[in-house]
Amino acid sequence: MTRARGRPAALRLALVCALALASSGVRADDAELEFKKVERLYLDDVFPAPTGERDVELHLRALTRNGVPVKGLRPADIALWQDDERVPTESLSVETLVRTGQGLSVVLAIDASGTMRGDAFEKAKEGALAFLERLRPEDRVAVVAFAEDVRVPAGFELSRPETRQAISRLEIDPERSQHTLLYDGAAKALDLIRTARGIPRTAFVVLFSDGKDGGSDKTREAVVARARGAGDEPHILIFCLGYARFGGEGLDEMRRIAEEAGGDYARAESMVHLRDFFDAIATQMQESYVVRFATSLDGADHSLRVEIDEKSAQHSAVYPSVARPLWPWLAGLGALLALVAVALAVRARRPGGRIAIMTGPKAGTIYDLAPGRTRIGALEDNDIVLASNSVSRYHAEITTRGRRASIADLRSKNGTRVNGQVIQESPLRPGDRIAIADVELLYDS
């Protein structure tokens, strides 16, 4: 687990900070100076960049003491060491996650036990709905509700309007609301992320509850271990919102989950500002930073350490070897064999270009692209048919003119990506990887 030096403070709202500054007479441009110093630093993830280049990405959160993201960090502000060797500043690139176009995966886990009945539950739903409005098209979201059992009202496969409707329809069932399976609810949220295909790697859980666990099969230790992951699994952050309706008994457990899983914890004494707590979590993740640098992908274990404003955080990671795909978390043994077969097949280039299917039931299948338009989707009348529940009926279309080719998304439900970037329309170049929902394709001219 990655930690900054010093004990993390509780999550605070940017709204509270702004009000405090206003009451003390501090001007807005002075406030920017106040927020500049990094006092909490978290290095959440290290993995090969999804661009296909031999780069490594570091995902980090740089926060003030009150949990507000520090804005405007540049390579010169960041000191980075790999295996105790300083990485040259000029080789670093720094962007916020929003600017990279990468998405987020999030599960909203909401307590639906009897003690939440009334205004508390309605405010929780309002906060969750407002949270949805902060998400971008490339973000993916699911919803878990827990009481005496654990339910999934909305999985990652649902559209945003369907998810919004599922949250609006949430109710407390008097027959199943006497206990709070807090740990089981958190574990289910983590499992949804771990088992989903085709969702963004950067992921977190928002866990909202007003009480202690009441009979879960899982334990706090098991939840934390599942959040940290094993091997090259990504670290899933857990943000806990505790509502102290009856004195806050058991909320210390939620605080420990957040701290040990690398997320953050906030205790709401009332429901008035609950929506602001949800908003603060979205801001913290969207304004996190992605730091890239080129290195040797040698298959070895490496330690990374980053320092900003005298705060330090570290992380270890196993880089893939150059003989392995650059996206090992997406590839199993079948996909690797398909990649070898495709690499041999695409050597003979043809004017119209070729599309090779890398994953799914048709992995290893190669299609010659005729001049003109080639439509891709789930229905049988498409030129390339992909058998996946995540693929839209008419998902995308490739247009070829001579040796030039481009791809356009046909307003699909789960989007189209080229080399990890969400696109509406994009030119294609040899070697480009195309993601049609959860199916990977390779383009060659």
C-alpha positions as CSV (number, residue, x, y, z in Angstrom):
1,M,0.0,0.0,0.0
2,T,1.2,3.5,-0.8
3,R,1.3,6.1,1.9
4,A,2.6,9.6,2.2
5,R,4.8,10.5,5.2
6,G,2.7,11.5,8.2
7,R,-0.8,10.5,9.3
8,P,-3.5,11.2,6.7
9,A,-6.1,13.8,7.7
10,A,-9.8,13.2,7.2
11,L,-11.3,14.2,3.8
12,R,-12.4,17.8,3.7
13,L,-14.4,19.7,1.2
14,A,-13.2,22.3,-1.2
15,L,-16.4,24.1,-0.2
16,V,-15.4,24.2,3.4
17,C,-12.0,25.6,2.5
18,A,-13.5,28.3,0.3
19,L,-15.9,29.3,3.1
20,A,-13.0,29.5,5.6
21,L,-11.0,31.6,3.3
22,A,-13.9,33.9,2.7
23,S,-14.6,34.4,6.4
24,S,-10.9,35.2,7.1
25,G,-10.8,37.8,4.3
26,V,-8.3,35.9,2.1
27,R,-8.6,36.8,-1.6
28,A,-9.3,34.3,-4.3
29,D,-5.8,34.7,-5.9
30,D,-4.2,34.2,-2.4
31,A,-6.3,31.1,-2.0
32,E,-4.5,29.5,-5.0
33,L,-1.2,30.1,-3.1
34,E,-2.7,28.4,0.0
35,F,-3.7,25.4,-2.0
36,K,-0.3,25.0,-3.8
37,K,1.6,23.2,-1.1
38,V,1.3,19.4,-1.3
39,E,0.8,18.0,2.2
40,R,-0.7,14.6,1.3
41,L,0.8,12.5,-1.5
42,Y,-0.4,9.1,-2.7
43,L,1.2,7.0,-5.4
44,D,-1.7,4.8,-6.3
45,D,-0.6,2.8,-9.3
46,V,2.4,2.1,-11.6
47,F,1.9,0.2,-14.9
48,P,3.0,0.3,-18.6
49,A,1.3,3.2,-20.5
50,P,-1.6,2.1,-22.7
51,T,-0.2,4.1,-25.6
52,G,1.7,1.1,-26.9
53,E,5.1,2.9,-26.3
54,R,7.7,1.7,-23.9
55,D,6.6,4.1,-21.2
56,V,5.5,3.6,-17.6
57,E,2.7,5.5,-16.1
58,L,2.5,6.6,-12.4
59,H,-0.9,7.6,-11.1
60,L,-0.7,9.9,-8.1
61,R,-2.8,12.2,-5.9
62,A,-1.3,15.4,-4.7
63,L,-3.5,17.0,-2.0
64,T,-3.5,19.8,0.5
65,R,-4.0,19.0,4.2
66,N,-7.8,19.3,3.6
67,G,-7.9,16.9,0.7
68,V,-8.1,19.5,-2.1
69,P,-6.2,18.6,-5.2
70,V,-3.1,20.7,-5.8
71,K,-3.4,22.2,-9.3
72,G,-0.8,23.1,-11.9
73,L,2.0,20.6,-11.1
74,R,4.8,20.5,-13.7
75,P,7.7,18.0,-14.3
76,A,10.0,20.5,-12.5
77,D,7.8,20.1,-9.3
78,I,8.2,16.3,-9.2
79,A,11.3,14.4,-8.1
80,L,11.1,10.7,-9.3
81,W,13.4,7.8,-8.5
82,Q,13.4,4.4,-10.1
83,D,15.4,1.9,-8.1
84,D,17.2,4.7,-6.3
85,E,18.2,6.3,-9.6
86,R,16.8,9.8,-10.3
87,V,14.7,9.9,-13.5
88,P,15.7,13.1,-15.4
89,T,13.1,15.8,-15.1
90,E,13.2,16.5,-18.9
91,S,12.0,12.9,-19.6
92,L,8.8,13.3,-17.5
93,S,5.4,14.3,-18.8
94,V,2.7,15.3,-16.4
95,E,-1.1,15.6,-17.0
96,T,-4.2,15.4,-15.0
97,L,-6.2,12.3,-15.5
98,V,-9.0,14.3,-17.1
99,R,-6.6,15.8,-19.7
100,T,-5.3,12.3,-20.7
101,G,-8.9,11.2,-21.7
102,Q,-8.5,8.1,-19.6
103,G,-11.6,6.9,-17.8
104,L,-12.4,5.9,-14.2
105,S,-14.3,2.8,-12.9
106,V,-16.3,3.4,-9.8
107,V,-18.8,1.4,-7.7
108,L,-21.2,3.3,-5.4
109,A,-21.9,1.0,-2.4
110,I,-24.9,2.3,-0.4
111,D,-26.2,1.2,3.0
112,A,-29.9,0.2,2.6
113,S,-30.4,-1.0,6.2
114,G,-33.3,0.0,8.4
115,T,-31.3,2.7,10.3
116,M,-31.0,4.6,7.0
117,R,-34.8,4.9,6.6
118,G,-36.1,8.4,5.9
119,D,-34.2,11.5,4.9
120,A,-30.8,9.9,5.3
121,F,-31.5,7.4,2.5
122,E,-33.0,10.0,0.3
123,K,-30.0,12.3,0.7
124,A,-27.7,9.4,0.0
125,K,-29.5,8.8,-3.3
126,E,-29.4,12.5,-4.1
127,G,-25.6,12.5,-3.5
128,A,-25.2,9.4,-5.7
129,L,-27.2,11.0,-8.6
130,A,-25.2,14.2,-8.3
131,F,-22.1,12.1,-8.5
132,L,-23.2,10.6,-11.8
133,E,-23.4,14.0,-13.3
134,R,-19.7,14.6,-12.6
135,L,-18.7,11.5,-14.5
136,R,-17.6,11.7,-18.2
137,P,-18.7,9.4,-21.1
138,E,-15.4,7.4,-20.7
139,D,-16.1,6.7,-17.0
140,R,-17.9,3.5,-16.0
141,V,-20.1,3.1,-12.9
142,A,-22.0,0.4,-11.0
143,V,-24.1,0.4,-7.9
144,V,-24.3,-2.0,-4.9
145,A,-26.9,-1.8,-2.1
146,F,-26.4,-3.8,1.1
147,A,-28.4,-4.5,4.2
148,E,-29.1,-8.1,5.3
149,D,-28.1,-9.2,1.8
150,V,-26.1,-7.6,-1.0
151,R,-27.7,-6.5,-4.3
152,V,-26.4,-5.1,-7.5
153,P,-29.1,-2.6,-8.8
154,A,-26.8,-1.4,-11.6
155,G,-23.9,-3.2,-13.2
156,F,-21.2,-1.8,-15.4
157,E,-23.1,-3.0,-18.5
158,L,-26.0,-0.5,-17.9
159,S,-26.1,2.9,-19.7
160,R,-25.9,6.0,-17.7
161,P,-29.7,6.8,-17.9
162,E,-30.4,3.2,-16.8
163,T,-28.0,3.5,-13.8
164,R,-29.7,6.8,-12.8
165,Q,-33.1,5.2,-12.9
166,A,-31.8,2.3,-10.8
167,I,-30.5,4.7,-8.1
168,S,-33.8,6.6,-8.1
169,R,-35.7,3.3,-7.6
170,L,-33.6,2.2,-4.6
171,E,-35.8,1.5,-1.5
172,I,-35.2,0.1,1.9
173,D,-36.9,-3.3,2.2
174,P,-38.4,-3.8,5.7
175,E,-38.0,-7.6,5.4
176,R,-34.3,-7.4,4.7
177,S,-33.0,-4.4,6.5
178,Q,-32.4,-5.4,10.1
179,H,-28.6,-5.8,9.8
180,T,-25.8,-4.2,7.8
181,L,-23.5,-6.4,5.8
182,L,-20.9,-3.7,5.5
183,Y,-17.9,-5.9,4.7
184,D,-19.9,-8.1,2.3
185,G,-21.1,-5.0,0.5
186,A,-17.6,-3.6,0.1
187,A,-16.3,-7.0,-1.1
188,K,-19.0,-7.2,-3.7
189,A,-18.2,-3.8,-5.0
190,L,-14.5,-4.8,-5.3
191,D,-15.4,-8.0,-7.1
192,L,-17.5,-6.2,-9.6
193,I,-14.4,-4.2,-10.6
194,R,-12.0,-7.2,-10.5
195,T,-14.2,-9.4,-12.7
196,A,-15.4,-6.7,-15.2
197,R,-13.9,-6.7,-18.7
198,G,-13.2,-3.6,-20.8
199,I,-13.4,-1.1,-18.0
200,P,-10.8,1.6,-17.1
201,R,-7.9,0.4,-14.9
202,T,-8.1,3.3,-12.5
203,A,-10.9,2.3,-10.1
204,F,-12.3,3.1,-6.7
205,V,-15.3,2.4,-4.5
206,V,-17.4,4.9,-2.6
207,L,-18.8,3.2,0.5
208,F,-21.6,5.0,2.4
209,S,-23.0,3.7,5.7
210,D,-24.2,4.8,9.1
211,G,-23.2,1.8,11.3
212,K,-21.0,-1.1,12.0
213,D,-21.0,-4.4,10.3
214,G,-23.7,-6.9,11.4
215,G,-22.9,-10.4,10.3
216,S,-20.8,-10.3,7.1
217,D,-19.0,-13.4,5.9
218,K,-16.1,-11.2,4.9
219,T,-13.7,-9.4,7.3
220,R,-12.2,-6.0,7.1
221,E,-8.8,-7.6,6.5
222,A,-10.2,-9.6,3.5
223,V,-11.7,-6.4,2.1
224,V,-8.5,-4.5,2.4
225,A,-6.5,-7.3,0.8
226,R,-8.9,-7.5,-2.1
227,A,-8.6,-3.7,-2.6
228,R,-4.8,-3.8,-2.6
229,G,-4.8,-6.6,-5.2
230,A,-2.2,-9.3,-6.0
231,G,0.5,-9.5,-8.6
232,D,-0.1,-7.0,-11.3
233,E,-3.7,-6.3,-10.3
234,P,-4.5,-2.6,-10.0
235,H,-5.0,-1.1,-6.6
236,I,-8.6,-0.2,-5.9
237,L,-9.1,2.8,-3.6
238,I,-12.0,2.8,-1.1
239,F,-13.5,6.2,-0.1
240,C,-15.7,5.8,3.0
241,L,-18.5,8.2,4.0
242,G,-19.7,7.6,7.5
243,Y,-23.0,9.0,8.8
244,A,-23.1,9.4,12.6
245,R,-26.8,9.1,13.0
246,F,-26.7,7.2,16.3
247,G,-23.4,8.4,17.7
248,G,-21.2,6.8,15.1
249,E,-20.7,3.4,16.7
250,G,-18.6,1.3,14.3
251,L,-17.5,4.2,12.1
252,D,-13.9,3.7,13.2
253,E,-14.0,0.5,11.1
254,M,-14.9,2.5,8.0
255,R,-12.0,4.9,8.7
256,R,-9.6,2.0,9.0
257,I,-10.9,0.5,5.7
258,A,-10.2,3.8,3.9
259,E,-6.8,4.3,5.4
260,E,-5.6,0.8,4.9
261,A,-7.0,0.6,1.3
262,G,-5.4,3.9,0.4
263,G,-8.6,6.0,0.0
264,D,-10.0,8.6,2.3
265,Y,-12.6,8.9,5.1
266,A,-15.2,11.5,6.0
267,R,-17.6,11.6,8.8
268,A,-20.9,13.4,8.1
269,E,-22.5,14.7,11.3
270,S,-25.6,15.6,9.2
271,M,-26.9,14.9,5.7
272,V,-26.9,18.5,4.6
273,H,-23.5,18.4,2.9
274,L,-23.5,14.8,1.8
275,R,-23.7,15.8,-1.8
276,D,-20.6,17.9,-1.3
277,F,-18.7,14.9,0.1
278,F,-19.6,12.9,-3.1
279,D,-18.5,15.9,-5.2
280,A,-15.1,16.2,-3.4
281,I,-14.3,12.5,-4.1
282,A,-15.0,13.0,-7.8
283,T,-12.8,16.0,-7.9
284,Q,-9.9,14.3,-6.0
285,M,-9.9,11.4,-8.6
286,Q,-10.5,13.4,-11.8
287,E,-7.7,15.9,-10.8
288,S,-5.2,13.2,-9.9
289,Y,-2.0,13.2,-12.0
290,V,-0.6,10.8,-14.6
291,V,3.2,11.0,-14.8
292,R,4.9,9.2,-17.8
293,F,8.5,8.4,-18.5
294,A,10.3,6.0,-20.9
295,T,12.1,3.0,-19.4
296,S,13.2,-0.5,-20.1
297,L,10.4,-3.0,-19.9
298,D,12.6,-5.9,-18.7
299,G,10.2,-8.1,-16.8
300,A,11.9,-7.2,-13.4
301,D,10.6,-5.9,-10.1
302,H,11.2,-2.1,-9.7
303,S,10.7,0.3,-6.9
304,L,9.4,3.9,-7.6
305,R,9.6,6.8,-5.3
306,V,8.2,10.3,-5.9
307,E,8.7,13.5,-3.9
308,I,6.7,16.7,-4.1
309,D,7.0,19.6,-1.6
310,E,9.0,17.4,0.8
311,K,6.3,14.7,0.8
312,S,7.2,11.3,-0.4
313,A,5.3,8.2,-1.6
314,Q,6.5,4.9,-3.1
315,H,5.2,1.9,-5.0
316,S,6.7,-1.3,-6.4
317,A,5.8,-2.8,-9.7
318,V,6.8,-5.7,-12.0
319,Y,7.4,-4.4,-15.5
320,P,6.5,-6.7,-18.4
321,S,9.3,-8.0,-20.5
322,V,9.7,-6.8,-24.1
323,A,8.6,-10.2,-25.3
324,R,5.2,-9.9,-23.6
325,P,2.3,-7.7,-24.7
326,L,2.4,-4.2,-23.3
327,W,-1.1,-4.7,-21.8
328,P,-0.6,-7.8,-19.6
329,W,-3.7,-7.1,-17.5
330,L,-5.8,-7.5,-20.7
331,A,-4.1,-10.6,-22.1
332,G,-4.5,-14.2,-21.1
333,L,-2.9,-17.2,-22.7
334,G,-5.4,-17.4,-25.5
335,A,-4.9,-13.7,-26.4
336,L,-1.1,-14.2,-26.5
337,L,-1.4,-17.0,-28.9
338,A,-3.8,-15.0,-31.1
339,L,-1.3,-12.1,-31.0
340,V,1.5,-14.4,-32.3
341,A,-0.8,-15.7,-35.1
342,V,-1.8,-12.2,-36.1
343,A,1.7,-10.9,-36.1
344,L,2.7,-13.5,-38.6
345,A,-0.4,-13.0,-40.8
346,V,-0.2,-9.2,-41.1
347,R,3.2,-9.2,-42.7
348,A,1.7,-9.4,-46.2
349,R,0.2,-5.9,-46.5
350,R,-2.7,-5.2,-48.8
351,P,-4.0,-1.9,-50.1
352,G,-7.4,-2.1,-48.4
353,G,-5.9,-2.9,-45.0
354,R,-6.7,-5.7,-42.6
355,I,-8.4,-6.0,-39.2
356,A,-7.4,-8.9,-36.9
357,I,-9.6,-9.8,-33.9
358,M,-7.4,-10.2,-30.8
359,T,-9.8,-11.2,-28.0
360,G,-13.2,-12.9,-27.7
361,P,-14.7,-16.0,-29.4
362,K,-13.2,-15.0,-32.8
363,A,-9.7,-14.2,-31.6
364,G,-7.2,-14.8,-34.5
365,T,-9.8,-14.1,-37.3
366,I,-8.5,-11.7,-39.9
367,Y,-10.7,-9.6,-42.2
368,D,-9.5,-7.9,-45.4
369,L,-10.9,-4.4,-45.7
370,A,-12.4,-3.6,-49.0
371,P,-12.3,0.0,-50.3
372,G,-15.3,2.0,-48.9
373,R,-17.1,1.4,-45.6
374,T,-16.9,-1.6,-43.3
375,R,-19.4,-1.7,-40.5
376,I,-18.7,-3.5,-37.1
377,G,-21.4,-4.6,-34.6
378,A,-23.3,-7.4,-32.9
379,L,-26.0,-7.9,-35.6
380,E,-25.5,-10.4,-38.4
381,D,-25.9,-7.8,-41.1
382,N,-22.6,-6.1,-40.2
383,D,-19.5,-6.7,-42.3
384,I,-17.6,-7.7,-39.1
385,V,-19.8,-9.4,-36.5
386,L,-18.6,-9.4,-32.9
387,A,-20.3,-11.8,-30.5
388,S,-20.3,-9.8,-27.2
389,N,-23.1,-8.4,-25.1
390,S,-21.1,-5.2,-24.7
391,V,-20.9,-4.5,-28.4
392,S,-23.8,-2.3,-29.8
393,R,-25.9,-3.5,-32.7
394,Y,-24.2,-1.1,-35.1
395,H,-21.1,-0.1,-33.1
396,A,-18.5,1.5,-35.4
397,E,-17.5,1.9,-39.1
398,I,-14.1,1.9,-40.8
399,T,-13.7,3.9,-44.0
400,T,-10.8,3.0,-46.4
401,R,-9.7,5.2,-49.3
402,G,-6.6,3.7,-51.0
403,R,-4.0,3.3,-48.2
404,R,-5.9,5.7,-45.9
405,A,-8.3,4.5,-43.3
406,S,-10.3,6.0,-40.5
407,I,-12.8,4.7,-37.9
408,A,-15.9,6.4,-36.5
409,D,-18.1,5.4,-33.5
410,L,-21.8,5.0,-34.4
411,R,-23.1,6.3,-31.1
412,S,-22.4,3.0,-29.4
413,K,-23.3,2.3,-25.8
414,N,-19.8,1.3,-24.5
415,G,-17.7,3.5,-26.8
416,T,-14.8,2.9,-29.2
417,R,-11.1,3.4,-28.3
418,V,-8.0,3.7,-30.4
419,N,-4.8,3.0,-28.5
420,G,-6.6,3.5,-25.2
421,Q,-8.2,6.9,-26.2
422,V,-12.0,7.3,-26.5
423,I,-12.8,8.5,-30.0
424,Q,-15.7,9.7,-32.1
425,E,-13.7,9.6,-35.3
426,S,-10.0,8.9,-35.7
427,P,-7.5,8.1,-38.5
428,L,-6.0,4.6,-38.4
429,R,-2.3,3.7,-38.7
430,P,-0.6,0.3,-39.0
431,G,-0.3,-1.2,-35.6
432,D,-3.2,0.7,-34.0
433,R,-5.2,-1.2,-31.4
434,I,-9.0,-0.7,-31.5
435,A,-11.3,-1.5,-28.6
436,I,-14.9,-2.1,-29.7
437,A,-16.4,-2.2,-26.1
438,D,-14.6,-5.2,-24.6
439,V,-13.3,-6.7,-27.9
440,E,-9.7,-5.8,-29.0
441,L,-8.9,-5.5,-32.7
442,L,-5.6,-4.8,-34.5
443,Y,-5.4,-2.7,-37.7
444,D,-2.7,-3.2,-40.3
445,S,-2.4,-1.6,-43.8
